[in-house]
Amino acid sequence: MYKVYILYSEKIDKYYIGQTHDFVSRLSFHNDLVRNKIWSRRGIPWVCKILFTVQSRYDAILLERFIKNQKSSGFIEDLLHQKFIIFNKKIIASDPDYIGKGRTFESSGGSI
C-alpha cells in the first residue's frame, strides 16, 4: 500500500503534496532539519492534514500529480473538508487516523 499525503506548514502558510510507501518515515524526514535538504525544509514544522491510501505506487504517483496539477489551495481545502477524492472512477477516503489531528514529529527521531 502507498500513501498520498498533504502536509501543511503554518510557518510559511503552504501545503506540500507527496507520496510514499512509508508515511511515518517520510513525515519524520520532512520535519528533520539535519536530513531534509529539499524545498520542504523551509516549512518545518509540517503537520499531516490528510492521508490517502492507494494500492500501488503507480496510483500514488497519478493521484499526487492530479492534486498538484489543480494548483489550488482551494481545491486542497475542499479535500480536507470532504475527506475523500474521486479518482480513476473510485472513491478514495482519507485515513481517519490522520484527519484533523495535525500529527507532527520532533526532529530528534520523532514520535507521534
N, C-alpha and C positions, 0 to 999 in steps of 0.2 A: 504494500500500500504506500502511496505517496501523498504528500500534503502540499496544498497550496495555501499560503498564508498572507494575511495583510497585517502589517505592523504599523504602529503609529508612534511618532515622536512628538511629544508636546513641546520639546525644546525648539524644534525647527518647524513645527506645525505641518508635517509631511507624512504621507503614507508610503510604505515600502511593500511591494508585492514580490513574493518569491515562491519557489517550490523546492522540496527536499524529500528525501526518504527518512531522515532522522530530524524531526522538528525540534526536539529538545536541544540537541547539539547545535543546530543552526541558529536558534534564538540566542543561545549562550554565546555563540560566535559573534552575532550582530552586536551584542552588548559588552564585548570584551575589548577594552582599549589597547591591549597588547597585541592580540592576534588579528583584529579587524583592521585591514588596510584599505578597505573599499569605501565607496561613497557613504554607506550607511553609518560609518563611524561618527560622522558629524552630528547624528541624531540621538546618540546614546543619552538616556536610556530609551529603548524601544519596548513597547508593550504589544502583545498579540491582541488584535481586535476581532479577528475571525479566522477560522481554520477549516478548510475543506479537505476531505479525504477522497482520493480517486484511485482507480485500480492500477494504473500503470504510469511510468514516467512520461510516456508519450502524452497521455491525457493530462498530466500535471503541467507539462510544457504548453500544451494547447490552451488550457484554462488560464494559466499565468499570462500568456500572450493576449488572450481575449480581454482579460481585465485591464492589462496595461494599455492595450490599444484603445480603450474607451477614453483615456487621457482626461479623466474627470473625477475629481474628489466627490462630486455629487453622486455619481454612479456608485462609488465605493460606499458612501454614506447610506445610500439606498440598500445596498447589500447588507450593511450592518444592521439595518432595521428589519429587513425581511428574513434574514438568516438563512437564505438559500439562493441558489442560482440555477437557472435552466440553461444547460449546456449540452450540446450534441443530443438534443431531444431527451435528456434525462434531467430530473430534478436532483440536485446535489445539495443536501442540507449541511449546514455547518456543524462542527464538532461541539456539542453542548458543554463540554468541559472547559472550553475557552471563551465562550460568548460572554462578553462584557466583564470578564474577570481581570482583564488587563494584566495578565501574568508577565512577569519580567524576571530576569536573573541578575544576580550580583556578578560583577566581572571577575570575581575571585574563584571561578569554577562553578559557582551557581547552584541554587536550589530554587524550587518553585515557591 
